[in-house]
């Protein structure tokens, strides 16, 4: 009978997606590069925007209605993180989702965990063009790590909105208004909206409003 030999995955060499070094890493990004990603230290607890040191809430959340109760962002969207996100979305580099999501997991505490995860839905046309929803891929890793239920069929995107990076803050709010619809009753009191990038927060706020109207007490 022939003998078969198997290598443990932890012993296989990997090339880091950022620096190009080859070594025995736990993911496709080496530990030093993961440690050097631009962490978001001081940010608004409600919308996630960068704040001056020691501030807790941004002026926008004080003067306007922000429907989410808490926003958790581990990183700033600066180099080289922006390069990694773009590789996920536009080069199908889904292996990058796991190491970045596990950094998000390390920022969570027991009292911040929701009953369910709701990935931001893509319009069917964009989902077909891309082949996957990056927010769903993030939720899969969160589910593996935390065991929290992922709901992908609760909300649908009814309009194929313009890409947000092309628009200003006010245009983003108009662009996303009434772009989502619930398909059934919510059934949860505490939920988390999951997305890859938050800029003005217009998309998250529109979804949070819809979920609050559906009965969510904490988002």
N, C-alpha and C positions, 0 to 999 in steps of 0.2 A: 504494500500500500504506500503511495507517495506521501511524503511529509510536507506539511504546509507551515510556513512561518509568517507570523503577523507582527507588524510593528505597532506599538502603541502610538496613537495620534500625537501625544505629547512629545514624542521623540522625533517627529518629522520636522525637518527644517522648513522655515517659512520666510518669504521675502516681505519686508515691511512695505506697505502701500505708500508710506510717506518718505522715509529716508532711503529705502532700497536695500538696507542691510539684510543679510540672510542669517538666521539664527533659529534657536528653538523657542519660539514665542508661543504664548497661549492663544493668540489670535493673529489676524493678518496685519495688525499694527503693533509694532514693538512697544514694550512697556515705557521706555523713555519718551517716545513720541506721544503716547497716550497721556503721559504725565504733563507734557508740554502743551497740550491743547488749551486754547484760551478759555479759562474758567470764568463763569459769570458769578462774581462775588456779591456785589451790591446791586440788587434789582428790586423793582416794585413787587411786593408780595401778592398783588392782585393781578397785574397784567404782564409782569416779567420784564418791563423796560429797564434799561440801565439807569441807575440813580447815583447821585453823589453819596459819598460815604456817610453812614449813620442815618440816612433817610429810610423810611419804610414804605411810603406810598407816593407815587408820582402825582404831579399836579393834574394830569389828565384824568386820573381815577377819582380825584377829589371833586373835579368840576363836571365830569360826565358820568354816565351810568356804565359801570363795568359789571357784567352779570356773573362772571366767574368769581369764586371766593378765594382761590389760591392758584398761583401759577408757579410751576417748578421748572426751571431751565438750568441745566448744568453748564452750558457753554455759551460764549458769545459767537456770533456768526462772522468770525474773522478767519484769516489764513492761519493754519492750513485746514481748519474745520470746514470752511466753505468748499474747499476742494473735495473733501471726502463726501459731503452731502451731494455735490454735483455728480460725483462718480456713481453714487448710489442711484440717483434719479435718471441720469442721462446715459450711463454706461453699463447699467444692469449689474453694478458691483454690489450685490446684496450681501456678500460676506462681511461687508463693513458695518452692517446694521447691528450685529451682535455686540462687538466691543463698545460701540458708542452707546447702545441702549443699556448695557451693564453699568456704564458710568452714570446714567440716569437713575438706575436702580439704587446705586450707592448714595444718592441724594435723598431717598425716600425714608420716611419713618413710619412706624405703625399707625400713628394717628393721621397720616396723610393718605393712607391707602383707601381707594374707593371700593364700592361693591362691583362695579363693572367698568370696562374700558371701551370707549367709543372712538374709533379712528375717524379722522376727517374724511368723508367720502369724496371720491373723484367723480366727475361726470363720466357716464359710460363711454363717451367718445375718447376722453383723455385716458381712461383706464385701458381701453382697447389699444390706443396708440403706444402707451408705455409698457403695457403687459403686466403691471402690478401696481399696487397702491403702497407707497413707502410707509404710510402711517399704519397700515395693516401689518406690514412686516415688523415694525417696531412693537406693535401689540403682541405679536406672536412670541417675541423674546420676553416681553414683560409677563406674559402668561406662563412661559416656561420657568421664569425666575420666581414669580410671586403667586401663581395659581389663580389669578383674578380673571373672571370671565370676560371674553372679548365679544362684543356685539357689532356685527358688520352689516346687519340688515335692518337696523332700526331707523336710520336716516338715509335719504337719497338726495342726491344733488340734481335739482330740476333744471338748472341752466348751466351751460358750458361757459363759465365766466372767463373774463380776460385774465391772463397771468398777473398776479399782484405786483411783481417786481417792476412792471411797466407803469404803475399808477402811483399817484400821490396819496396821502392819508385820507383826504375827503373822498377822492375817487374810489378808494378801496372800500369804504363803507357803502357807497352807492352800488358798487360793482357786486358786492356779496349779498345785498339786502334781498330777503325772500328767495334765496337761492337753494334753500333746503326744505325738506318736508319729512315729517314723521310718517312711518308706515304703519305703526301700531302704538298702543299705550306703552309708556316707558317701563313701569314696573320696578324701578329702583329709586332710592332716595339720594344716594351718593354715587356720582359717576365722574369719570375723568375723560376729558377730550384729549386725544393724542394726535400730535402733528409733528412733522420733522423740523419746521422752522416757524417762529413767530416774529413778525415784523411790527406792523401797526396793531395787530391783535384783532383786526376787523372780522376775520373768519371765525376765530375762537369766540368772539363776543356774539356774533350772529347765532352760532350753534348753542352757546350758553343760554341765550334768551329763549330759544326754542325749547331747550331742555327744562328751564325754569318754568315755562308756561305749561310744560307736560307734567310738572309735579316734582322735579328734582329740588331737594333742599340744599345740597352742597355740590359744587362743581369745582 
